[in-house]
Amino acid sequence: MTEVAITDAVDAYLQRKAVGDPDGSGAGAYASNAESILRRWADWLDRDHGLTSLFALEVEHMRAYAEELRRKTGRGEYTASTAGTYYAVVRAFLSWCVRGGILADNPAATDRAEAALPTADERPASDFWTARQRRELERYVRERALDTGRSMHERRGRLREYAMVAVLAHSTVRGSELFRVPDDDRRTGATWDDVDFYTGTIRVLGKSQRLEDVPLPARARTPLRRYRVVLDPPSNDWPLFPTAHAPSIAGRVRSVLRDRGYDNETIESLLEDATATELARERSIAPPAITTEGARSVLRRLCEGAGIDVDGDYLTPRGVRRDRSGASYRQEATESKPTLRASVLEQSIVVPDSRSTVVDAEPVEGDESTDTD
């Protein structure tokens, strides 16, 4: 029998779903949501197992995939329900292959493979931190951020940390929605274009794989606005929390300049005259956002500085977020794009005090030792 490439089978499946599947409703929307999941799965099989043929796929490969989802859940990148959804999409694709006579059996629909999936109670210990411990961390970063007896460079870094903690603590935004997930090309990190200060919302790619408008309470907005003043992003596509990982910034600068028609010699000449960070701002090239793991590193350092730990653990992005079941809401994003508008009542909070009126043009560089990409 002729070999069938996994990517070819995925293409056929998505095309079938996009035009409507008689087996179910809402097929077009399903295809859109499933595409990134299936393509990442296929890339993972090729990268980690050297597997490209559908006929070579075995139960052990699907168990390894379930274990990978479990590891990501343990690191706080996914929730258990998200991991379950990703696995279910792959399982549905393989079931379609069985129904079409391409495969004899579905290697994902076995107890051995599914037993490795994370369960709802497998959450990091930091999920169980108390409200008091969260308040201690927030008080620590707030006091550091409002200490005006610091250089603008250091103050910007501290305002960045305060904004990060405040948004996680006072909204329902998840770490994977706010920061970049390296192996998910749809989760590139929130940008300033996603923030609407006028309505008090932020637009994120939710667990549903759809864009959602999430409320930003005042206790999250105020630190975020203060941080934006000193960050002074040159464009709205700038990430809320850019990485400070110099090689990642340089890689992005080189890539964008090549796309703009610059040859390698010219690019290297430009980088000799300025740092990648300076060139990114000068040419309005948005750097990558900090990764979920980089954000965890920042929080680890902050918890150590505040003297907060539970049996040697630290507060993860998920742990910072409070239990807001029923207390907040999300809604599917509208077609209109959010803008950085401010109501008259809120404009006063974005004005820096007189001792900090000079805004340094350099972006945050305080986390090279902790940001990872």
Secondary structure, 3 states (H helix, E strand, C coil): CCCCEHHHHHHHHHHHHHCCCCCCCCHHHHHHHHHHHHHHHHHHHHHHHCCCEHHHCCHHHHHHHHHHHHHHHHCCCCCHHHHHHHHHHHHHHHHHHHHCCCCCCCCCCCHHHHCCCCCCCCCCHHHHCCHHHHHHHHHHHHHHHCCCCCCHHHHHHHHHHHHHHHHHHHCCCCHHHHCECCCCCCCECCEHHHEECCCCEEEEECCCCCEEEEECCHHHHHHHHHHHHHHCCCCCCCECCECCCHHHHHHHHHHHHHHCCCCHHHHHHHHHHCCHHHHHHHCCCCCCECEHHHHHHHHHHHHHHHCCCECCECCCHHHHCCCCCCCCCCEECCCCCCCCCCCHHHHHHHCCCHHHCCCCCCCCCCCCCCCCC
